Amino acid sequence: MTAVLPATHTVRPPTKDDAKAVFDLVAAYNTAVIGVADYTLDDMVDELTDPGFAPETDGWLVFDGDRLTGYGSVFGKGDHHQLDIDVITADAEVAAYLLAEITRRAREIATAFGHSSVLLDIGVYRADETRRAWLSESGFTSGTTYHRMRIDHHGPVAAPEVPAGITVRRGAPHEADRRAAQGVLNASFDGQFGFTPRSYEEWHAAHENQSTFDWSQITLLELDGRAVAFRECTDQFVDDENCNYIGRLGVVAEARGRGLAKFLLRDQFTLDAAAGRTGTILHVDTNNPTPALDLYLSVGMTATLVIDVWQLRVDA
């Protein structure tokens, strides 16, 4: 796959100083598709400064003269067998160029990590017909679908009863707590779409870098002194929607069926309402091997946005 930009265009890697310009590009693109920016400047800064992101090799800014017209990125975690990518532009020629560069870099990453191939993942709003069309034309196929779920809070929410035999631990101030949370994450998400286990050091560094997260936003549930469930929240949607965001919620297989996930959801609703949040948001994979969508519907959440993940396998 090769593509050539018009002679008036230039390309360079992004830096943290470009965060505002890239945010403006992303916000304008999203607003044209779904009517809202669905992104913040903090999100952009976090992306460009993530310790796992190497902008000099894995990021591209495309300019037409002085005007930023395109942004592309590729990001791998863990063993890098699966790579998250993004292409933001309204220009078909720029999109083709960025995808060609991402594919070239993906081949290099596959070789560096000893893979015969890697899988590229890109999230696309269901409403973005133009982007879906060029991805299909470029060989991408649909991988799964996420629904953005939301529940609104119109006053105090009654606290749920703690399940029998369960101890609730709020916050993860110490390394032992954080390792316990990551252990539950890896065990409960094993085999789910798009999940790649990371080393503790990589996982911890990414959280430390995230401006909308602090360790008080983790809750652990213990059974017989062992962590068996966890919830991780961020302030990702506070600035634009005054909503809390449940980024991860998991229960290890042997502790399922005790109502722990439902408790963690309702417990967060109580906390969010008390904090003056207008709602609580999360994303759910509709092809999740556990009946997660039914769970969220059962506690009063509704789908507000559909995001499809498209995939392309790239050989080394």
C-alpha positions in Angstrom: 0.0 0.0 0.0 1.5 3.3 -1.1 0.2 6.8 -1.4 1.6 10.2 -2.3 0.6 13.5 -1.0 0.1 16.6 -3.1 3.3 18.8 -3.4 1.8 21.5 -1.1 1.7 19.0 1.8 4.3 18.3 4.5 4.5 15.7 7.2 6.2 15.6 10.6 5.8 13.7 13.9 3.6 15.3 16.6 4.9 16.7 19.9 3.1 17.7 23.1 3.1 21.3 21.8 0.8 20.2 19.0 -1.9 19.0 21.4 -4.2 22.0 20.9 -4.0 21.9 17.1 -4.6 18.2 17.0 -7.5 18.5 19.5 -9.1 21.2 17.3 -8.8 18.9 14.3 -10.3 15.9 16.1 -13.1 18.0 17.7 -14.1 19.5 14.3 -14.2 16.1 12.7 -16.2 14.5 15.5 -18.6 17.5 15.6 -19.3 17.1 11.9 -20.1 13.5 12.3 -22.0 13.2 15.7 -22.7 16.9 16.6 -20.3 17.1 19.6 -16.5 17.1 20.0 -16.6 13.9 22.2 -13.0 14.7 23.1 -11.1 17.1 25.3 -7.7 18.8 25.2 -6.6 16.7 28.2 -7.4 13.6 26.2 -5.1 14.7 23.5 -2.3 15.6 25.8 -2.6 12.2 27.5 -2.4 10.5 24.1 0.6 12.4 22.9 2.5 11.9 26.2 1.5 8.3 26.9 4.8 6.5 27.9 3.9 3.7 25.5 3.6 6.0 22.5 6.6 6.8 20.4 5.5 9.9 18.3 8.7 10.1 16.3 7.9 6.8 14.7 4.3 6.2 15.4 2.6 9.5 14.8 2.1 11.7 11.8 0.9 15.3 11.3 0.0 16.3 7.7 -0.1 20.0 6.8 -1.4 21.8 3.7 0.8 24.9 3.9 0.3 26.0 7.5 -3.1 24.2 8.0 -3.1 20.9 9.9 -5.3 18.6 7.7 -4.5 15.2 9.1 -3.4 13.2 12.1 -2.5 9.5 12.3 -1.2 7.3 15.0 -0.4 3.6 15.8 -0.2 2.4 19.4 0.7 -1.1 20.7 0.5 -2.6 24.2 2.0 -5.7 25.8 3.4 -8.0 23.1 2.1 -5.7 20.3 0.2 -8.4 18.5 -2.7 -6.0 18.2 -2.3 -2.3 17.4 -4.7 0.6 18.0 -4.7 3.1 15.2 -6.3 6.4 14.4 -6.7 8.4 11.2 -8.4 11.8 11.5 -8.9 13.8 8.3 -11.6 14.9 6.0 -9.3 14.6 2.9 -9.3 11.3 1.1 -5.7 11.7 -0.2 -4.5 12.4 3.3 -6.4 9.4 4.7 -4.8 7.1 2.1 -1.3 8.5 2.9 -1.8 8.1 6.7 -3.1 4.5 6.3 -0.1 3.6 4.1 2.3 5.0 6.7 0.5 3.2 9.5 0.6 -0.1 7.6 4.3 0.3 6.8 5.0 1.0 10.5 2.8 -2.0 11.5 5.0 -4.3 9.4 8.1 -2.9 11.2 6.5 -3.5 14.6 5.5 -7.0 13.7 9.0 -7.8 12.7 10.5 -6.2 15.8 8.2 -8.3 18.1 8.7 -11.5 16.2 5.1 -11.7 14.8 4.2 -13.1 11.4 1.4 -10.5 11.3 -0.3 -7.9 13.5 -3.9 -6.8 13.7 -4.9 -3.2 13.3 -7.9 -1.9 15.2 -9.7 1.4 14.6 -12.9 2.7 16.3 -15.4 4.4 14.0 -18.7 6.0 14.9 -21.6 4.1 13.3 -22.8 7.5 11.9 -19.5 8.0 10.0 -20.4 6.6 6.7 -17.5 8.2 4.8 -14.9 6.7 7.1 -16.6 3.3 7.1 -16.6 3.3 3.3 -12.8 4.0 2.9 -11.9 1.5 5.5 -14.0 -1.1 3.7 -12.3 -0.2 0.4 -8.9 -0.5 2.1 -9.6 -4.1 3.2 -10.8 -3.5 6.8 -13.6 -5.7 8.1 -15.9 -5.2 11.1 -14.6 -6.7 14.3 -17.1 -5.8 17.0 -19.5 -3.1 18.1 -19.4 -1.0 21.3 -22.3 0.8 22.8 -21.8 3.8 24.9 -24.1 3.3 27.9 -25.4 6.1 30.1 -27.6 6.5 33.1 -28.8 10.0 34.3 -29.0 11.0 38.0 -31.8 13.3 39.0 -31.2 13.3 42.7 -29.8 11.0 45.4 -29.4 7.3 44.6 -29.8 4.8 47.3 -26.7 2.8 48.2 -26.9 -0.9 47.3 -26.4 -3.6 49.9 -22.9 -5.1 49.9 -23.1 -8.8 48.8 -22.7 -11.3 51.6 -19.1 -12.2 52.4 -17.6 -9.3 50.4 -15.3 -6.6 51.7 -15.2 -3.3 49.8 -11.8 -1.5 49.5 -11.9 2.0 48.1 -8.8 3.4 46.5 -5.5 1.8 45.6 -2.9 3.9 47.4 -0.3 1.1 47.7 1.5 -1.1 45.2 -0.1 -4.2 46.6 -3.6 -2.7 45.9 -2.6 -1.7 42.4 -1.1 -5.1 41.6 -4.3 -6.7 42.9 -6.4 -4.5 40.7 -4.3 -5.4 37.6 -4.5 -9.1 38.5 -8.3 -8.9 38.5 -8.2 -7.0 35.2 -6.1 -9.6 33.5 -8.1 -12.5 34.8 -11.5 -11.1 34.1 -10.8 -9.7 30.7 -8.7 -12.6 29.4 -9.9 -13.6 25.9 -12.2 -10.6 25.4 -12.0 -8.6 22.2 -9.1 -6.2 21.9 -7.7 -7.0 25.3 -3.9 -7.3 25.5 -2.3 -8.1 28.9 0.4 -5.6 29.9 3.3 -5.8 32.4 2.6 -4.2 35.7 5.2 -1.5 35.0 3.6 -0.6 31.6 0.1 -0.6 33.0 1.1 1.5 36.0 3.1 4.1 33.9 0.1 4.6 31.6 -2.2 5.2 34.6 0.3 7.6 36.2 0.4 9.6 32.9 -3.4 9.9 32.6 -4.5 13.3 33.7 -8.2 12.3 34.3 -7.3 9.4 36.6 -6.0 9.0 40.2 -5.6 5.9 42.3 -8.6 6.8 44.5 -10.8 5.9 41.5 -10.2 2.2 41.9 -12.5 0.0 44.0 -11.7 -3.6 44.9 -14.0 -6.3 46.2 -12.5 -9.0 48.3 -13.8 -12.5 49.1 -12.0 -14.4 51.8 -9.1 -11.8 51.7 -8.6 -12.1 47.9 -9.5 -9.5 45.3 -12.1 -10.9 43.0 -13.7 -7.8 41.4 -12.7 -4.3 40.6 -14.0 -1.0 39.2 -11.8 1.7 37.6 -13.2 5.2 36.9 -11.9 8.3 35.3 -12.9 12.0 34.9 -12.8 11.6 31.1 -16.4 12.9 30.7 -16.5 15.3 33.5 -15.5 18.5 31.7 -17.8 18.1 28.7 -20.7 16.1 30.2 -20.3 16.3 34.0 -20.5 12.5 34.0 -18.3 9.9 35.7 -16.8 7.3 33.4 -16.4 3.6 34.3 -13.4 2.6 32.3 -13.1 -1.0 33.5 -15.3 -3.3 35.5 -14.4 -6.9 36.0 -15.2 -10.0 38.1 -13.0 -13.1 38.0 -14.8 -16.2 36.7 -15.0 -18.1 39.9 -16.7 -15.1 41.7 -19.4 -14.5 39.1 -23.1 -15.1 39.9 -22.8 -13.3 43.3 -24.1 -9.9 42.0 -20.7 -8.3 42.3 -20.8 -6.4 38.9 -24.3 -5.1 39.6 -23.2 -4.0 43.0 -20.2 -2.1 41.6 -22.5 -0.4 39.1 -25.1 0.7 41.6 -22.4 1.7 44.1 -20.9 4.0 41.5 -24.3 5.5 40.7 -24.7 6.4 44.3 -21.2 8.0 44.5 -21.7 9.9 41.3 -25.1 11.3 42.3 -23.7 12.4 45.6 -20.9 14.1 43.9 -23.3 16.1 41.7 -22.6 14.2 38.5 -25.5 14.3 36.0 -24.8 10.8 34.9 -22.5 7.8 34.6 -21.1 6.5 31.3 -19.3 3.3 30.2 -18.7 1.4 27.0 -19.7 -2.2 26.4 -18.7 -4.7 23.8 -21.9 -6.1 22.4 -20.0 -9.4 21.5 -18.7 -9.8 25.0 -18.6 -13.5 26.0 -20.3 -12.5 29.3 -23.8 -11.0 29.1 -22.6 -7.5 29.9 -25.1 -5.6 27.8 -28.0 -7.2 29.5 -26.4 -6.4 32.9 -26.1 -2.7 32.1 -29.7 -2.5 30.7 -30.9 -4.2 33.9 -29.6 -1.4 36.1 -31.2 1.3 34.0 -28.5 2.3 31.5 -29.3 3.0 27.9 -27.3 3.1 24.7 -26.5 6.6 23.5 -23.8 6.0 20.8 -22.6 3.1 18.6 -18.9 2.7 17.8 -17.8 -0.1 15.5 -14.2 -1.5 15.6 -12.8 -2.2 12.1 -9.8 -4.5 11.7 -7.1 -5.2 9.2 -4.4 -8.0 9.4 -1.0 -6.8 8.2 1.7 -9.3 7.5 5.3 -8.7 8.6 
